[in-house]
Amino acid sequence: MNGLNETIAGAQAVEISPPSGLVPQGLTNFLAELYSNGLLGLALFLLLLALGLALHRLNMKRTYERVAATTKGGEVSRDELREEMFIRQGANFNAAAVTAWMLLFAAFGYFYFLTPEIFPRYNYYQVPALASGPLGFAAFGFVVLLLALGAAAFIPREFYGYYELSRKMKVAIMLTGPVLAISIFLSVQQGTTFPQVEQASRLLAFLALFASELELLWPVYAEALGGMR
């Protein structure tokens, strides 16, 4: 136990591999500082989710007000309106969307909490029984998936059921699953090579994570911006 803690403490001096010559040194250092800031990443992740939820409520409120304005005295209930507005997007899309949202939370967990690099006191290596097990990485992901199951099952139905999604939009949302799988794979790779950190892989995992989150929330943002209807 003490030996493991000493190893973790020693690993805090993370060895970062030299950046690629294709990216300027200053830009590389800035991006490394960006994705290594755990509090900033956590805040950004939650902010995008909170903003999506707030905009969704705003979209529903505006729709209700437009419909109510066309009736005498606004004689329409919000529940009736929601029922009339609900769009069945298809079983295949719904399954892919739920999977993508589960992978989103898993990718976030793997990126920020798999190694001590970002959160030294809160990470996978702080659970010795898990870290020393042959299936530790898989067990870590399974726990994250279980924790995310409720949100992953609720969010797609609540968000996508009230928006007209084009075929291209559906394909883009479904493709976030493979993209997030790449982010998870790269984070696991970093976990196996820690304390050495390969900057290019770390950056790609970061970009895949947050680009996927934006894509999953984009129907809500697009509607709020007036670009979908």
N, C-alpha and C positions, 0 to 999 in steps of 0.2 A: 504494500500500500504506500509506504513512504517512498519506496523506490520509484513507483509510478508517478507520485506527486513531484518528485525531484526531476523526473524526466520531462513532465509537463512544464514545470517551471523553467527548466533549461531550454525548452523548445520555444519559449516566448521570444527569444532572439531569432526571429524567423529569417531563414536565408532565402532571399528572393533572387531568382535567376535573372541574368542581365536581359534587358529589353531587346526586342528585335530592332535591327538597324532601320527598318522601314518606318518606324514611329519615332518622332523627335523625343529626345530625352525628357524635356520639360513636360510635354503632353503625357508621356508615359508615367511620369512621377505623379502628375495631377490625377490621372485615372486610377492609379494604384492607391492614392490617398482617398479617392472617392469610394472605391469599392471596399476598402479596408476599414472605413468608418462605420462601425456596427450600428451606432445610434442613428446616424444619418440614413442608413439603409432601412432600418426598422421603421423610422419615421416616414420615409418615402413610401414604403410598402403599405403602411397603414393609411397614409394620406390618400393614396390612389384609391384604396378601397372605400374610405370614408367619403371621398369626393364622388365616387361612382354611386354610392348609396344616396347621397344628398341630391345629386342630379336626377337620379331615378325618381325620387319623391317629387322633385320639382316638375319633371316631365309628366308624371301622373296627375299632379295638381293642375297643371296648365290644361291638360286634356279634359279633365273634369270641368274646369271653368268654361272651356270652349263649348263643350256639349251642353252644360247647364244654361249657357247664354242663349242657346237655340230653342230652349223649352220655356214654357210659361212658368215663371216663378222658379225656374231651376228645379223642376220636379223630377229629379233622377237621383237615385242613391249611388254612393260610391261603390258599394258592393255589386250592384247591378251593372254598373259601368265596367268594373274590373272583369266581371264574368263575360260581358259582351266583347271586351277588348282582347281577351286571352286568345293567343294564337298557338296552335299545336305545331311545333317545329319538326316533329318526326322523331321516332324512337332512336334511330341511328345517331342523329345529331345530339339528342339529349344525353345519350350514353357517352358520346365523345366529349360533350361539354362537361359533364360531371367528372369524367376521368381527367380532363385537362385542369379543372379547378383543384382536384385532389393533388395532381402533380405540381401545380403551382405552389401549394403550401409545402409539399415535400421538398421541392427545389429550394424554396426559401430556407427551410430547416437545414438542408444539407449545406447550402452555401454559407450560412452564418453561424451554425452551431455544430458543424461536424469537427472542425479543428479549433485549437485554442488561439489561432491567429487573430480573430476579431473580438471574441468575447472570452478572455482567458479564464474567467471564473464560471462561465455558463456554457458548457459544451459537452460533446459526446465523451471526451476523455475523462470527464469528472465522474463517470460511472464505470469503475474498474471492471465490474462483472460483464458489462456490455462491451467495453473497449477491448477486453482480452478474449472475447468469444470469437469463434471462427465465422459466425454469421452476424457479427456486431453491426456492420454497416446496414445490412438488410433489416435487422431488428429495429435499428434506429429509424429507418424509413417507414417501417410498418407502424411503429408507434405514432409517427407524425401523421400518417395517412388516417389512422383511427381517430386522432384528435381533429382532423380536418373533415372527416366524413360528413358531419352534420352541416357544416357551412357549404361544403361542396355539393351536397344534395339539394340545398335550399336556394343558393345563389343563382345557378343557371335557370331554374324554373321561374324564379321571381324576376330576373332581369330579362331573359330572352323571350319569355312568354307574352310580353307586351310590346314587342317591336317587330316591324317588318324587316326580316333579314334576307338580303339577297343571297343568291347561290355563292357568289364570291365571298361574301362576308361569312357564310357558314363554313366554307372551305378554310378560310383564314383562321377561324376560331378552332376548327378541328385540327389544323396543323400545329397549333400551339402545343399539343400533346407531345409530338416528336421533338419539338424544339426544347421543351422543358425536360424531356428525357436526356437530351444532350447536356443541358445544364447540370442535371443530377450526376450524369456520368463523369463530367469534368470535375465536379466537386468531390466525388468519390476518389477520383484519381489524385486530387490534391490531398485527400485524407491519407492515401497510401504512401505518398512521398513526403508528407510533413516531417520535419520542419522546412524542407525546401519547398518554395512556392514558385510555380511557373506562371509568370505574370500574364502571358498571352491566354493561357487556358482559364485563368481566374477571371480575366476581363470578359472573355467570351461567355463564361457561365453567368456572369453578372448581367451582361447585355441580353442574353437569352431569357433570363428570369424576368427582368423588368419590361422588356419588349413584349413578352407573352402576357404579362399582367395588363399592359395597356391594350393589347389586342382583345383580350377577353372582356374588357370593360368598354371597348370602343363603341358598340351600339348605343350605350347610354350616353356617352360623351357626344356622339354624332347627333343624336336626337336633341340634346340640349343646345347644340350649336346650330340647330336648324338644318342640318345637312342630310337628314334621312327621310323626312316627310315634306 
